[in-house]
Amino acid sequence: MSEKPWGGRFASVTAAAVEAFTASIHFDARLARYDILGSRAHAAMLARQGLISEEECHLILEGLDAIALEIENNTFVFRPALEDIHMNIEKALVEKIGAAGEKLHTARSRNDQVALDIRLYLRAETIRIIDLLKDLRTAFVHLARRYDNTVMPGYTHLQRAQPVLLAHHLLAYYEMFGRDSGRMTDCLKRLNVMPLGAAALAGTGLPVDREFVARELNFPKITANSMDTVGDRDFAMEFCAAAAIIQIHLSRLSEELVLWSTEEFSFITLADGYCTGSSIMPQKKNPDIPELVRGKSGRVIGNLMSLLTLLKGLPLTYNRDLQEDKEPLFDTVDTVSQCLAITAEMLSHTIFNTDRLTAAAGAGGHMTATDLADFLVTRGVPFRKAHAVVGKTVAYCLEQNKALTELSLTELQRFAVEITEDVFPLLTVAGSVASRRSVGGTSPDRVHEALNLAEQELGIR
C-alpha cells in the first residue's frame, strides 16, 4: 500500500485488475523528460519560497538528473503499479535521496502536474511540426522554381479546364501548407501558458511563486483560473484539429500524386526508393507512400473525434477520463510528423514529365474557350452572351473534330462578328496562360512574383 501516494485513505490494496486497467505508464512514459523539467523548476521555486531548504533542493535536482540519465540510457525500470510517469519518477527519487524526495510534491497535484507536462511536450512538438511544414513548403518552392515555365492542364471536377503553369499548381500547395503553419503558430499561443500552481483544482494556500516557475520554463504567461486549468484540454483539441487539417491537405496532395503517377496521366515519375512492388506482378511499381499518407488521414481525424467526444460530457474540474487524452494526441503528433517528413523527402526526388504535361495542356483544343469569351467582352459583348456564343462555337468544333485554334476567322465570325484576327494569339496555350495577369493568377510574371515572395519568406534566397 505504501506504493500508492493516496494509500493512507484505503484499508486494502488495489486489485491487480484495477492496477492494470488504470495504468498509463505504457504510453505516458514519453512525458518523462518534461515531467523532470517541470519538477526541477518546481523544486527551485519551493527552495526560493522557503518551503524546502537549499540542501533539499540540491538533492532533488541531483536525483532528478540521475533519473533522467537512466531513462535516456534505457536502464530506468517503469513500474505499472505506480500508475503513471509522475509517480514512477517521484518514487524513484525518494528511493534515491530519501525524505527530501517526499517534499517535491509540495503545493502541486498530479492534476496540474500532468497539465504542465502535456503543455511542455506539445509546445516542443508543435514547434517541430512548424519546422516540418517549412521543409515541405520549401520542397514545393524548389520544384516550382525548377519547372517555372512548364504548362499543364488545370482541372475542375477532374476535367481539363484551363491551362496553368505547373509552378502555379505547386505554389497552391505552398499556400495551403502555409495556412497550416499559421494555424499551428496560433495554437502555440494558447497552449504556451503555465498551469502549475492550480494544484488539484482550487490553487494552494502555500506561498508559491507561479511567475517564477513560468520564467524558468519559458512560458510567457500563467493560467488565470485554477479550476479551468486542471480541466482544460482545449489546447490539445485545437492542436488535433489543426493537425487533422494538415493531414487532409496531405491526403489531397497524395491523391494527385497517385493519379499523376498512373500510366493514364504519366505526369510524374516517383523515385524507385519511394515506391514498392507487387508480390505477384513483377511489372508493378506502386505509389505506396502517398497511398499510406492518404490512408493515415483517417486515424488523425479519428483522434480528433476521440478528444472531442472525451471532453463533451465532462463536468469541471479534473476527471480520470482525461487520462484518455494522451494516446490520440501522441498518435496524432507521430502520424502527422512522419507524413510531413516523408512527403517532403519524396517530393524532392520526384520528376515531372514536362513533355507529357505540356501535351496534355494542349490536347482537345478547347481549354482556351474562356479566353475567346473574354476577348468578346473586350469588344463590348456581355459576358453571358459571350459565354453562350463560345459554347456554340465549341459544339461546332466537336462536330467538325477541330480545335478552337484550327478554326478560320470566317468560321469564328459565323458565331460572333466581333471576333477579329488578333484573337488567335489568345487562343494558344501560351497566350492563355500569359493573359492571366490578375493578382494571384497563373501568368509567368505573376508566378515569378509569387516564387520570389515565397523564397523571401522561407529565407532560401
C-alpha positions, 0 to 999 in steps of 0.5 A: 500500500505504501506504493500508492501516494493516496494509500493512507485513505484505503484499508486494502490494496488495489486489485491487480485488475484495477492496477492494470486497467488504470495504468498509463505508464505504457504510453505516458512514459514519453512525458518523462523528460518534461515531467523532470523539467517541470519538477526541477523548476518546481523544486527551485521555486519551493527552495526560493519560497522557503518551503524546502531548504537549499540542501533539499533542493540540491538533492532533488535536482541531483536525483532528478538528473540521475533519473533522467540519465537512466531513462535516456540510457534505457536502464530506468525500470517503469513500474505499472503499479505506480500508475503513471510517469509522475509517480514512477519518477517521484518514487524513484527519487525518494528511493534515491535521496530519501525524505527530501524526495517526499517534499517535491510534491509540495503545493502541486497535484498530479492534476496540474502536474500532468497539465504542465507536462502535456503543455511542455511536450506539445509546445516542443512538438508543435514547434517541430511540426512548424519546422516540418511544414517549412521543409515541405513548403520549401520542397514545393518552392524548389520544384516550382522554381525548377519547372517555372515555365512548364504548362499543364492542364488545370482541372475542375471536377477532374476535367481539363479546364484551363491551362496553368503553369505547373509552378502555379499548381505547386505554389497552391500547395505552398499556400495551403501548407502555409495556412497550416503553419499559421494555424499551428503558430496560433495554437502555440499561443494558447497552449504556451501558458503555465498551469502549475500552481492550480494544484488539484483544482482550487490553487494552494494556500502555500506561498508559491511563486507561479511567475517564477516557475513560468520564467524558468520554463519559458512560458510567457504567461500563467493560467488565470483560473485554477479550476479551468486549468486542471480541466482544460484540454482545449489546447490539445483539441485545437492542436488535433484539429489543426493537425487533422487539417494538415493531414487532409491537405496531405491526403489531397496532395497524395491523391494527385500524386497517385493519379499523376503517377498512373500510366493514364496521366504519366505526369510524374515519375516517383523515385524507385526508393519511394515506391514498392512492388507487387508480390505477384506482378513483377511489372508493378511499381506502386505509389505506396507512400502517398497511398499510406499518407492518404490512408493515415488521414483517417486515424488523425481525424479519428483522434480528433473525434476521440478528444472531442467526444472525451471532453463533451460530457465532462463536468469541471474540474479534473476527471480520470477520463482525461487520462484518455487524452494522451494516446490520440494526441501522441498518435496524432503528433507521430502520424502527422510528423512522419507524413510531413517528413516523408512527403517532403523527402519524396517530393524532392526526388520526384520528376515531372514529365514536362513533355507529357504535361505540356501535351496534355495542356494542349490536347482537345483544343478547347481549354482556351474557350474562356479566353475567346469569351473574354476577348468578346467582352473586350469588344463590348459583348456581355459576358453571358452572351459571350459565354453562350456564343463560345459554347456554340462555337465549341459544339461546332468544333466537336462536330467538325473534330477541330480545335478552337485554334484550327478554326478560320476567322470566317468560321469564328465570325459565323458565331460572333462578328466581333471576333477579329484576327488578333484573337488567335494569339489568345487562343494558344496555350501560351497566350492563355496562360500569359493573359492571366495577369490578375493578382494571384493568377497563373501568368509567368510574371505573376508566378515569378512574383509569387516564387520570389515572395515565397523564397523571401519568406522561407529565407532560401534566397 
